[in-house]
């Protein structure tokens, strides 16, 4: 297994009125982050928040190329980012759902306390398969065919690349002590965006090559 230490490229926030950052996603131009009662669009170049949508947003966030998906307690809401309207709701698969990402037509959901990642049908919420982890699972993301997830236990956090068939950890990127990872999303290229939980920050971390 490959081990490395995270290289933090930039910190965003804390933001006015934001107590905690939960899920994060990337729409190709903006980082969206969940802050409890709102979804916020962040311009990564300027560091400014451009707008927000009033919607329950207490865990993972995803983007399918057109719509946002947001975990809200025991359900997942599909949201039109232009209007902020909730278009569709499905049940969330677990009891402590955390991360959320979109890949190849399905949603992937991290289940924090049960240390699992579920692949689910975005129309019905049906679980298609489940991967076990040996750590608490926070954010999840796919990039270039690789599945990554965040872990956060105590004051230790890592980004982990895992085998999507077996859950075996292939690579670990350790965050600095006291720097937690809540949400996780790739920009599809060289960096991850990481939600910082109660720090109220979003961090850009270099993706190891």
N, C-alpha and C positions, 0 to 999 in steps of 0.2 A: 504493500500500500504506500502511495506517495503522501508525504507530509510536507506542509509548508506553513508559513505565517502570512496572514492576510496583509496585503498592501492597501491601505485605505487611501483612495485618490482624492476624495472630497467629502466634507460633511455639510449637510443642509439642515437648517433649523438651529435651535428650536423655533417653532412657528407660533405666531400670536393665536391664542385660543385653542392650541393643540396640546393636550396633556400627555398623549401617548400616540405612537405610530404603530399600527397593526399591519395589515396587508399592504403590499406594494405591487404595482404592475407597470408595464411600459407599453405605450400605444404607438411607438415609433418616433414620437416627438416629445411627449411629456411623460413624466413619472406620475402615476396616480397613487395616492396613499390614503389608507383608511385611518380615521382618527376618532372612531366611536360613533359620533352622530353625523359625520360628513365624509364624503370622498373628495379629496383635494387634488387638483392638477398642478404639478410643479414643473417649471421650466428649468431643466438641468443646467442650461448655460448661464442664466442670470441668478438662479436660486430663488426666484420669486414664485409664489403661488398665484396662479392665473385665475382660477375660479374654483368653486366647490359645489357639490351636489348634496342636498339634505337627504340623507338615507342612512339607516342603521348600518354601521360599518365597523364591526368589532373584531374582525379576524381577516382571513385571506381575501385577496383581490386578484382578478384575472381579466385578460382582454383577449378576445378571439379574432381580432382584426376588424371588428365592427361594434361589438357590444362589450360592456363591462359586466363582470360577474362578481358578486360580493357576498361573503358569508355574513349572515345576520342571525346570531344565536343558532337556532336549530334548522335554519333554512338557507338556501342560496338564491339570491335574487339576480335576475338578468336585467341590466339597466341600459337604456339608450343614453350614451354620453352627451348627445346634443341637447336633449330635452330634460334629462334627469328622471324620466318616467321608468317605473318598474314594469317590465313587459311580461315577465314569467317568473314563477317561483317553484323551486323543487326542494324536497327535504335534503338536509345535509346528512352525510352517512354516519357520523359518529357522535360521541357525547362531548368531545372537547376539540372540535374542528379548528384548525389553525391556518395552515397555508393553503393556497389555491393557485393553480396555474392551468393554462389551456395548452394542449398539444394534440395535433393531428385529429381534431374532431371530438376530443373528449376532455373532461375536466379531471384534474388530479388534486386530491384533497389530503393535506397532512392532518393526522389526528394526534394531537399533542400528547396527552397523558397515556394513551394506549400504544404509543410508539408505532404508528402505522401510517402508510400512505395508500389511499384508495384511488383507483381509476373508476370514474363514474360516467354514466350516460347524462349529457347535459340537458336532455329533454325530460327525462323521467327521474333522475337521481339514482337509478339502479346501479349497484356496485358491480363492476365488470371484473376487477381483480384487486387483490390487496397484497402489499409488500410490508414485511415486518422490519422494524428498526430496533436497535438496542439502546437508543437514546430518545429523549423527548423530541418530537418533530415539530418545528415551527414552519417557516416558509418552504415552498417547493417551487422548482422551476425546471424547465427543459431548455437545453441549448445544444445545437448541433448533435442531436441524437443522444445526449447525455442527460441523465436525471440527477439533479442536485437538490439537497434540502438543508435547511438550517437546523441546528440543535441549540438548546439553551437550557442548561441546568446549573443552578446556583449562579455564580458569576462567570461561568465558562460557556463560551459559544464557539461553534465551528460551522463551516460550510462543508458539506460532504457530497462527494459524487458516488452514487451507488449503482449497482447492477440492477436494472429495472425488472429483471426476471427473478433474481434471488434475494435482492436487498443487501448483498455483500458490499461493504464499504471499499471503494477502489482508491479514493483520494480524500484527504482531510486538509482543510485550510483553517488554521486556528486564528480566531479573533483575539485582539489584545484583551488582557484581563479586565473584567468589568464592562466590556463592550458586548451587549447582547444583540442577537438577531431575531427579530419577530418575523416580518415579511421578507420574502426573497424573490427577486425576478432578475432575469438576464436581459441585457439590451440587445441580445442576439449577436453580439460581437465580443468586445474585450472586457466588459465590466458587468458586475452584478450591482443591483440596487438593493440595499438591506434596510428594512425597518428597524428602528432602534428601541422599540418598546417605550418604556417610561421615560427615556431620555428625551423623547419628543423629536428625535433626529432621524434623517434618512442619510445613509452613507453609500457612497460609490466605492466598490472594492474591485481591484483588478482580478480578472479571471485568469487563473494560472494556465499556461500553455504546456 
